[in-house]
Amino acid sequence: MVQAEEMIGLINAWQITGNQQYLKKMVDIWYYITKFIINVKYGECNAIINKFNQVITTGDRVGFWKGPYHNTRACIEVINRLV
């Protein structure tokens, strides 16, 4: 998921510059993820969201790069850097 990588990039920018706007934007992305992307009913994250924040249900929900890499890595990175 693109937003997972975006969160890590924003944390990098915040750690390098100390600019709180990067951290605020990262939190905004997390709220977007929790509202539109995380699929509470079926688990995992929705794979595709259109520009109207509607879930596109065709295709796989989990893929090799999405679940084990992007999503998991983002969670581990965020926890390690903010806790």
N, C-alpha and C positions, 0 to 999 in steps of 0.2 A: 504494500500500500504506500502510495506516494507520501501521504501525511505522516507515516511513521518515520521516513527518512527526513522529512521536513522538521519534525520535532527535534531530531538529533542535530541537524544543522543549526537550528535556532539556539539550542543549548550551547553548541560550540561557539556561536557568535557572542552569546551572553558571557560565557566564561572568558573569552578572549578580550572583549571590550568592556565588560561590566555594565553595559547598557541594558537597563531593566525592560526596555521596549521589546527586546528579543525574548526575554523570559515571559512577558505578558502575551506575546504572540504565540509562544509555545503552548501556554495554558489555553488560549483561544482554540488552537488546533486540537488539543486534547478534548475540549468540550464538544467540538464538531465531531470528532471520532466517536465519542460516547453517545451523541445524539443521532447520528446518521449512519455510522459505519459498523459499530459493534452489533452483532446479531445475537441478542440475548436469548431468543427463543431456540435457535439451532446451534449456538456456539460459534466461535470464530468470528471473523469480520466479513461483511459483505464484500464481494470482489469488485463490483462495479457500481458506481453511483453516477447518475447523469447530472447535468448542470442544474437540474431542478431538485436535486437531492433525493431523487427517487431511485430505489434499488433496481438494478437490472438483474433479473433472475436467471438468465441464460448463462451457461458455462459453469465451470467448477467453482465451488466456494473456497476450496483450499488448493494451493499449488505448491510445488517444491520451494520456490523462492518466497512466496507470500507468507505462509504460515511459519515454517521453521526459521526462515531467515529474517525478512523485514519486520514482521510483527513482533516476534520474540526478541530479536536484537534490540528493537526500539524500546521495548519495555525494560529490558535489562540495563541498557544504557541510561535511560531516564532515571531509573531507581538508583543506580550506582552514582550518578552525578548529582542528584538532588537530595539524597538521604545522607 
